[in-house]
Amino acid sequence: MTHKTPIQKNKGTTPAEAYLSQLCQHAFLSMWSYPNVYRASGKELCDLLVVFGDYVIIFSDKLSPFQEHKTLEVSWKRWFSRSIQESAQQLWRAANWIKDYPNRVFLDEKCSQPFPYDLSRRQLKIHLVAVAHGSSLAVRNFFGDSGSLMLNSSLRGQKVHTLPFTVGDLEPRKNFIHILDDESLLTVIRHRDTITDFIQYLEKREQLFRSPVIISTTGEEELLAVYLTKLNKDNEHDFVFSVPDDQPVNGIFLDQGYWKDFKASKQHAEQRKHDQISYMWDMLIERFSYHALQGTQYFVSEGGFHDSERILRFMAGESRLVRRAYSENLEDMFKNTPPTMQRIRVLSPLLPGRPYYVVLLLPVLTGRPYEEYREVRQNLLYACCQIVRLKFPDAKDIVGIAMEPPQNVGGSEDACYYDGRGWTEAQEEEVRKLQNDLGILKNMNVNRTNTKEYPAASS
């Protein structure tokens, strides 16, 4: 087993930061979520930094109780300054720092541990999120609703944010900042709890707020309900509103009720029930991530941690719906594979540009050292990936996952990656011979799952 220096992460220095860290680690997983990152000795860059390939999400988290003053307008002004404006300044500063000094980001206060990912790429897509705690009780007492801040995209600029409990676009000339409070943070992350789903929501939300059409709503949850139940012409979740075709629309107001109706619907209940199995995929990623972060991986390629991260990034890049489909396949394999039987299954991509997956269940070699078994399993897994490329010329990225069948003693996982680009005739001939020698995947049945996001309710 190869041991390397573990990556030491912070856990959040305040209860609010620890809460944010736990939520984001659940959604974005431990490999890509880093609380309390620093830009210089003793100077914090942000409360939480998520880096996933070219995508960066910077979180600033402020907890400030909403205090009553002479008037509600004064109370709002002071809370807005402490909770939202201070977060905004930190977020803009952090974004500029990453652009200007990408190699001067650290995991610890003493700046002795460099951030593990390369931030110097020009094509980084940065999203900023301000999490403002402390207003929910005041909002609930004033409006009698969920406690979520109201949204109005006509508010453009910090100086015009004078309407109590209402937020919009803080500065149209700078990076857009998504403002979430206690209620909306939890609601959004619970329903967009993969990095892909969350980023897509942020992207569509920013486009909405910076479009010519003014959007106003009683809370983030109402906006989320529209997003979750509507698809655009590209079959993507989006903010699609029913408006007359023959009338110009300058503004849209969403009153209360959309979220309540969505939460009470049978479609939502079935979705949540069917999604439970999808967390098997998350747990598999986390098992791999643990050893990569701790430096205790059994096999480590030349690229070390970064090779492991690339493999796991493919897996973590799948949406919740795709994870559900793949987890159903894994469960079927586990339930129907005897402990002494070898089984191989190929999972085809459900969306264009996504990888093929090869899942291998291989029984432990009886009477042989476990180390020998792991080596045999790793080699067989890589051969399976090559054969998938032989059978499917469109397979550019192929990820292999290997485990023992159920009821085997112990338990371990292997993963590998095969780049199907640059395939040559010589490789094809070599892999064809390898397939014949091993006698595997000759009559390959690729699983092509048709999974509905909102299944029909069972009778």
Secondary structure, DSSP 8 states (H G I E B T S, - for coil): ------------SSHHHHHHHHHHHHHH-TTTEEEEEEEETTEEEEEEEEEETTEEEEEEEEE------SSHHHHHHHHHIIIIIHHHHHHHHHHHHHHH-TT--BSSTTS-SB-SS----TT-EEEEEEEEES-HHHHHHHH-S-S--EEEEEEESGGG--STTEEEES-TTS--EEEEEHHHHHHHHHHS-SHHHHHHHHHHHHHHHTSSSEEEES-HHHHHHHHHH-B-TTS-B-------TTS---EEEE-TTHHHHHHHSHHHHHHHHHHGGGHHHHHHHHHHHHHHHHT--SS--TTTHHHHHHHHHHHHTS-HHHHHHHHHHHHHHHHH--TT--EEEEE--SSTT--EEEEEE----TTS-HHHHHHHHHHHHHHHHHHHHHH-TT--EEEEEEE--TT-SS--EEEEEEE-TT--HHHHHHHHHHHHHHT-SSS--EE-----SS-----
